[in-house]
């Protein structure tokens, strides 16, 4: 049995066509790309480059062919060479497709997380702004409510003080009213006591006047020339009634009036002036014939009238005697009425003030309750604002980093084709070579990309690009040496598509692999 290893090669056009076919579903377009003004070397039979995808496919072929140049260099150095077959190219393209999809997915997911984070921060900023506006509104409303509550409290205190003052004044007036009432009652008793001495006689005289018979009064009216005592009596009655006449004819006309007797019965004693009293005393009362008995014998109508006139003068004299007391009594009664009116008005005012006080208390309690609710809401809102501001402050550096990462996303998407091209070439071809040769190949590939204006990161680190910190920490813990060459080899062992051939004279790789796959 024998094994035949076929180490034949493909034409450059075949490599180009295979690379183009295997990457047809990969997004290798760049509408802004323009071919270089000069014409870098294009292999025979490969179509001219007019779009970005063609430049990438040409780079695939170029990179694969640089390995033959590397073998020539290795031969000149007396080192062993490696057979470069189409299988290496296929592995290169497979690495490119899988690594491109991986990196693009990572970038898009990372960008999605960053966008979500930035959106959340933006939403938080808007929420904080809304909360701050709400807090400002609540603060203004709180100030208004507190101002209204203070105004209500001041009004309530003012009305309370006024009500107290009104009560004190009312009590003082009530005390005065009690004293005035006592004085009024005392004065009334004195006046009544004085008047009681003459009132019975006056009432008796009034009753006598009422008892005058019409026939007796008609007799007086019929006298063409009356007796002296009749004329004397009637003159005194005319004087009291305010009729200033001594002519008997006019006196007779007075007697003939229907209101003559009623005017005597309902005569107001206060109408008797001091002048009338003096005339009555001088002209009539001092006359010894002017009395009830004598005049009544002359005329039974004039006797009661004389009795009434004498009683009226006595009563008027007594009224004049008690007039100061009556005036004082009227003054006290007037003052008492004023005090009563003031007390009533004060009672109404106090009741109104007390009603206002009750209303103010209810409104004040309502305002204080509303102010407490607003204050509580404002405190909660302020706490939220403070926490949000603190959170935004703590996230400010992270936000700047995210924004920078977001800005770098476009640049990374522009260089991802070139970055993945160099990285996949490294994975497919560099394993056999030492560090110096790897760096030389990477430099050659990079210069070709620059010539064709294929974007890639100038600071691209293959170790950083193809592994993460966690991987490298685990590798160190599993006895992997810390030099860059060993780290690159570990990356190839992790990302291989074809089973790698490990040449390990020192045993370091074997120890690492055993620890890695325990």
C-alpha positions in Angstrom: 0.0 0.0 0.0 1.3 3.5 -0.8 0.1 7.0 -0.2 0.4 9.6 -2.9 0.7 13.2 -1.8 -0.2 15.5 -4.7 1.6 18.8 -4.4 0.5 20.3 -7.7 -0.7 23.9 -8.0 -3.5 25.9 -9.6 -3.2 28.7 -12.0 -3.5 32.3 -10.7 -6.8 32.7 -12.5 -8.1 29.5 -10.8 -7.2 31.0 -7.4 -8.9 34.2 -8.3 -12.1 32.5 -9.4 -12.2 30.2 -6.4 -11.6 33.1 -4.0 -14.3 35.2 -5.7 -16.8 32.3 -5.6 -16.2 31.4 -2.0 -16.6 35.1 -0.9 -19.6 35.9 -3.1 -21.9 36.0 -0.1 -19.6 38.2 1.9 -20.2 42.0 1.9 -17.0 43.2 0.2 -18.5 46.2 -1.5 -17.2 49.8 -1.0 -18.9 52.3 -3.3 -16.5 55.1 -2.5 -13.4 53.0 -3.5 -11.5 54.1 -6.6 -8.7 52.1 -8.2 -5.2 53.5 -7.6 -4.0 55.9 -10.3 -1.0 53.8 -11.1 -1.3 50.1 -11.9 0.2 47.7 -9.4 1.2 44.3 -10.7 -1.8 42.3 -12.0 -1.3 38.6 -12.7 -1.7 37.3 -16.2 -5.2 36.3 -17.2 -6.7 37.9 -14.1 -9.3 40.5 -15.1 -8.6 44.2 -14.5 -9.6 45.6 -11.1 -12.5 48.0 -11.2 -14.4 47.4 -7.9 -13.4 46.9 -4.3 -14.3 43.2 -4.4 -11.9 42.5 -7.3 -9.1 44.2 -5.3 -9.8 41.9 -2.4 -9.8 38.8 -4.6 -6.5 39.9 -6.2 -5.1 40.3 -2.7 -6.1 36.7 -1.9 -4.0 35.5 -4.8 -1.1 37.9 -4.0 -0.9 36.8 -0.4 -1.0 33.1 -1.4 1.8 33.6 -3.9 4.0 35.4 -1.4 4.4 32.1 0.4 6.4 30.8 -2.6 8.7 33.8 -2.2 9.0 33.0 1.5 10.0 29.5 0.6 12.7 30.8 -1.7 14.1 33.0 1.0 14.0 30.0 3.5 15.9 27.9 1.0 18.6 30.5 0.6 18.9 30.6 4.4 19.3 26.9 4.4 16.1 26.3 6.3 13.5 23.8 5.6 10.5 24.9 3.5 6.8 24.1 3.6 4.7 22.8 0.6 2.2 25.5 -0.3 -0.8 23.9 -1.9 -4.4 24.9 -3.0 -5.5 23.5 0.3 -3.7 26.3 2.1 -5.6 28.8 -0.1 -8.9 27.2 0.7 -8.1 27.3 4.4 -7.2 30.9 4.0 -10.5 31.7 2.3 -12.5 29.7 4.9 -10.7 31.6 7.7 -11.5 34.9 6.0 -15.2 34.1 5.6 -15.7 32.8 9.2 -13.5 35.5 10.8 -15.3 38.3 8.8 -18.7 37.1 9.9 -17.5 36.8 13.5 -15.9 40.2 13.6 -18.8 41.9 11.9 -21.3 40.2 14.2 -19.2 41.3 17.2 -19.0 44.9 16.0 -22.7 45.1 15.2 -23.6 43.5 18.6 -21.2 45.8 20.4 -22.6 48.8 18.5 -26.1 47.7 19.4 -25.2 47.5 23.1 -23.5 50.9 22.9 -26.5 52.4 21.1 -28.9 50.9 23.6 -26.7 52.3 26.4 -26.5 55.7 24.9 -30.2 55.7 24.2 -30.8 54.8 27.9 -28.6 57.6 29.0 -30.4 60.0 26.6 -33.7 58.8 28.0 -32.4 59.2 31.5 -31.3 62.8 30.7 -34.7 63.6 29.3 -36.3 62.0 32.4 -34.1 64.0 34.7 -35.0 67.1 32.8 -38.7 66.3 33.1 -38.2 65.5 36.8 -36.4 68.8 37.3 -39.2 70.7 35.5 -41.7 68.8 37.6 -39.6 69.6 40.7 -39.5 73.3 39.8 -43.3 73.3 39.3 -43.8 71.5 42.6 -41.5 73.9 44.3 -43.5 76.9 42.9 -46.8 75.3 43.9 -45.3 74.5 47.4 -44.3 78.1 47.8 -47.8 79.3 46.7 -49.5 76.8 49.1 -47.2 77.8 52.0 -47.8 81.5 51.1 -51.6 80.9 51.1 -51.4 78.9 54.3 -49.4 81.7 56.0 -51.9 84.3 54.7 -54.8 82.1 56.1 -52.9 81.8 59.4 -52.4 85.5 59.6 -56.0 86.2 58.7 -57.1 83.6 61.3 -54.9 85.1 64.0 -56.1 88.6 63.1 -59.7 87.6 63.3 -59.0 85.7 66.5 -57.5 88.8 68.0 -60.3 91.0 66.8 -62.9 88.5 68.1 -61.1 88.5 71.5 -61.0 92.3 71.5 -64.7 92.4 70.5 -65.5 90.0 73.3 -63.6 92.1 75.8 -65.4 95.2 74.6 -68.7 93.5 74.6 -68.2 92.2 78.1 -67.2 95.7 79.2 -70.3 97.2 77.5 -72.5 94.5 79.2 -71.1 95.5 82.5 -71.8 99.2 81.7 -75.3 98.2 80.5 -76.0 96.4 83.8 -74.8 99.5 85.7 -76.9 101.7 83.5 -79.9 99.4 83.9 -79.6 99.6 87.7 -79.3 103.4 87.5 -82.3 103.6 85.1 -84.4 101.4 87.3 -83.4 103.5 90.3 -84.2 106.8 88.6 -87.5 105.3 87.3 -88.5 104.3 90.8 -87.7 107.8 92.1 -89.6 109.5 89.3 -92.5 107.1 89.6 -92.5 107.6 93.4 -92.7 111.4 92.9 -95.4 111.2 90.3 -97.4 108.7 92.2 -98.3 111.4 94.6 -100.2 113.5 92.0 -101.1 110.9 89.4 -104.1 109.5 91.4 -105.6 113.0 91.6 -105.0 113.6 87.9 -106.6 110.2 87.0 -109.5 111.0 89.3 -109.9 114.4 87.6 -109.8 112.8 84.1 -112.4 110.3 85.2 -114.6 113.2 86.5 -114.2 115.0 83.1 -115.3 111.8 81.4 -118.3 111.7 83.7 -119.5 115.2 82.7 -123.0 114.8 81.4 -123.9 116.3 78.0 -126.8 118.2 79.5 -124.5 119.9 82.0 -122.1 120.8 79.2 -125.0 122.1 77.1 -126.0 124.4 79.9 -122.6 126.0 79.8 -122.8 126.4 76.0 -126.2 128.1 76.3 -125.1 130.8 78.7 -125.3 134.1 76.8 -123.5 135.7 79.7 -122.1 133.0 82.1 -121.7 133.3 85.8 -118.3 134.6 87.0 -117.1 131.2 88.2 -118.2 129.5 85.0 -116.4 132.0 82.9 -113.4 131.8 85.2 -113.3 128.0 85.0 -113.6 128.0 81.2 -110.9 130.7 80.8 -108.5 128.4 82.8 -109.4 125.5 80.6 -108.7 127.5 77.4 -105.4 128.6 78.8 -104.3 125.0 79.5 -105.5 123.9 76.0 -103.5 126.7 74.4 -106.5 128.7 73.4 -105.5 132.3 74.2 -109.0 133.9 74.4 -111.2 135.4 77.1 -114.1 136.1 74.8 -117.1 134.1 75.9 -118.3 133.7 72.3 -115.0 132.0 71.3 -115.1 129.9 74.5 -118.6 128.7 73.7 -117.4 127.7 70.2 -114.6 125.7 71.8 -117.0 123.9 74.0 -119.2 123.0 71.1 -116.4 121.0 69.4 -116.8 117.3 69.4 -113.1 116.9 70.4 -113.5 119.2 73.4 -113.8 116.5 76.1 -111.4 114.0 74.4 -108.8 116.8 74.1 -109.1 117.2 77.9 -109.1 113.5 78.7 -106.0 112.8 76.5 -104.2 116.0 77.2 -100.4 115.6 77.4 -99.2 117.2 80.6 -95.8 117.9 79.0 -97.5 120.6 76.9 -97.9 122.8 80.0 -95.0 125.3 79.9 -93.7 127.2 82.9 -95.3 130.3 81.6 -98.8 128.6 81.6 -98.2 127.3 85.1 -97.3 130.8 86.4 -100.4 132.3 84.7 -102.6 129.5 86.1 -101.2 130.1 89.6 -101.4 133.8 89.5 -104.7 134.2 87.8 -106.7 131.2 88.9 -105.1 129.1 91.7 -104.6 132.0 94.0 -108.3 132.9 93.6 -110.0 131.5 96.6 -113.2 131.0 94.6 -111.3 128.8 92.1 -112.0 125.4 93.6 -114.0 122.4 92.9 -116.8 122.9 95.4 -117.6 126.5 94.5 -117.3 126.1 90.8 -119.3 122.8 90.9 -122.1 124.5 92.7 -122.1 127.0 89.9 -122.0 124.4 87.1 -121.7 120.6 87.4 -119.8 120.7 84.1 -117.2 123.2 85.1 -116.5 121.7 88.5 -114.8 118.5 87.1 -113.0 120.8 84.6 -111.6 122.9 87.4 -110.7 119.8 89.3 -108.9 118.5 86.2 -107.1 121.9 85.7 -105.9 122.0 89.3 -104.7 118.3 89.0 -102.9 119.1 85.7 -101.1 122.1 87.3 -100.1 119.9 90.3 -98.9 117.1 88.0 -97.1 119.6 85.7 -95.4 121.1 88.7 -94.3 117.7 89.8 -93.1 116.9 86.3 -91.1 120.1 86.3 -89.7 119.1 89.6 -88.6 115.7 88.3 -87.6 117.0 84.9 -83.8 116.8 85.5 -84.3 113.2 86.7 -86.4 112.5 83.6 -83.8 114.0 81.3 -81.1 112.0 83.0 -83.2 108.9 82.8 -83.7 109.5 79.1 -79.9 110.0 78.6 -79.3 106.7 80.5 -81.9 105.0 78.4 -80.5 106.4 75.2 -77.0 105.3 76.2 -78.3 101.9 77.2 -80.0 101.5 73.9 -76.8 102.5 72.1 -74.9 99.9 74.2 -77.5 97.3 73.5 -77.2 98.0 69.8 -73.4 97.9 70.0 -73.6 94.6 71.9 -75.9 93.1 69.3 -73.7 94.3 66.5 -70.6 92.9 68.3 -72.4 89.6 68.8 -73.1 89.5 65.0 -69.4 90.5 64.3 -68.1 88.0 66.8 -70.3 85.2 65.3 -69.1 86.2 61.8 -65.4 86.3 63.0 -65.8 82.9 64.6 -67.4 81.5 61.4 -64.4 82.9 59.5 -62.0 81.5 62.0 -63.6 78.0 61.6 -63.4 78.4 57.8 -59.8 79.6 58.0 -58.9 76.6 60.2 -60.4 74.2 57.7 -58.8 76.0 54.7 -55.4 76.2 56.6 -55.6 72.5 57.5 -56.4 71.7 53.8 -53.5 73.9 52.6 -51.1 72.4 55.1 -52.2 68.9 54.0 -51.7 69.7 50.4 -48.4 71.4 51.1 -47.2 68.2 52.9 -48.3 66.0 50.0 -46.5 68.3 47.6 -43.4 68.5 49.9 -43.3 64.7 50.1 -43.7 64.4 46.3 -41.0 67.1 45.8 -38.7 65.3 48.2 -39.2 62.0 46.3 -38.8 63.8 43.0 -35.6 65.6 44.3 -34.2 62.2 45.5 -34.8 60.7 42.1 -33.2 63.7 40.4 -30.2 63.5 42.7 -29.8 59.8 42.1 -30.2 60.3 38.4 -27.7 63.1 38.3 -25.3 61.1 40.4 -25.8 58.1 38.0 -25.3 60.3 35.0 -22.2 61.8 36.6 -20.7 58.4 37.3 -21.6 57.3 33.7 -20.1 60.4 32.1 -16.7 58.8 31.5 -18.4 55.6 30.3 -20.7 57.7 28.1 -17.7 59.4 26.6 -16.1 56.0 26.0 -19.3 54.7 24.4 -19.6 57.8 22.2 -16.0 57.3 21.2 -16.6 53.7 20.5 -19.7 54.6 18.5 -17.7 57.1 16.5 -15.0 54.4 15.9 -17.6 51.9 14.8 -17.7 53.4 11.3 -13.9 53.4 11.1 -13.8 49.8 12.3 -16.4 48.8 9.7 -14.3 50.5 7.0 -11.2 48.6 8.0 -12.8 45.2 8.9 -12.2 43.8 5.4 -8.5 44.6 5.5 -8.1 43.6 9.2 -9.7 40.3 8.6 -7.7 39.7 5.4 -4.4 40.1 7.3 -5.6 38.1 10.3 -6.9 35.2 8.2 -3.7 35.1 6.1 -1.8 34.9 9.4 -3.9 32.0 10.6 -3.6 30.1 7.4 0.1 30.6 6.5 2.2 31.8 9.4 2.3 28.7 11.6 5.3 27.2 10.0 7.5 30.3 10.1 9.5 31.9 12.9 8.9 35.3 14.4 11.1 37.2 12.0 9.5 35.6 8.9 6.0 36.2 10.2 6.7 39.9 10.7 8.3 40.0 7.2 5.2 38.4 5.6 2.8 40.7 7.5 4.8 43.7 6.3 4.7 42.5 2.7 0.9 41.9 2.9 0.3 45.3 4.5 2.3 47.1 1.7 0.2 45.3 -0.9 -3.1 46.5 0.8 -1.8 50.0 0.9 -0.9 49.9 -2.8 -4.5 48.9 -3.6 -5.9 51.3 -1.1 -7.5 48.5 0.9 -8.2 50.0 4.4 -6.9 48.3 7.5 -5.8 49.5 10.9 -2.3 50.8 11.0 -2.0 49.7 14.7 -3.5 46.3 14.1 -2.2 43.8 16.7 -2.9 40.2 15.6 -2.8 39.0 19.2 -5.3 41.5 20.4 -7.5 41.1 17.3 -7.7 37.3 17.4 -7.9 36.7 21.2 -9.3 38.4 24.3 -7.8 39.0 27.7 -9.6 36.1 29.3 -8.2 33.7 26.8 -4.7 34.9 27.4 -5.0 34.8 31.2 -6.2 31.2 31.0 -3.4 30.3 28.7 -0.8 31.8 31.1 -2.4 29.8 33.9 -2.0 26.7 31.8 1.8 27.1 31.5 1.9 29.0 28.2 5.1 31.1 27.9 4.5 34.9 27.8 6.4 35.7 24.6 4.4 36.8 21.6 5.4 33.9 19.4 3.9 31.3 21.8 0.7 33.5 22.2 0.4 33.5 18.4 0.8 29.8 18.3 -1.9 29.4 20.9 -4.2 31.5 18.8 -3.6 29.2 15.8 -4.3 26.1 18.0 -7.6 27.6 19.1 -8.8 28.8 15.6 -7.5 26.1 13.3 -9.6 24.6 10.6 -7.1 21.9 9.6 -5.5 19.7 12.2 -2.2 21.5 13.1 1.2 19.7 13.1 3.0 20.6 16.3 6.8 20.4 16.4 7.7 20.6 20.1 11.3 19.7 20.9 11.2 21.6 24.3 7.9 20.0 25.4 6.4 23.4 26.3 3.5 23.0 23.8 2.8 19.5 25.0 2.6 20.7 28.7 0.3 23.6 27.6 -2.0 21.3 25.6 -2.3 18.8 28.4 -3.2 21.6 30.9 -5.6 23.2 28.4 -7.6 20.1 27.7 -7.8 18.5 31.2 
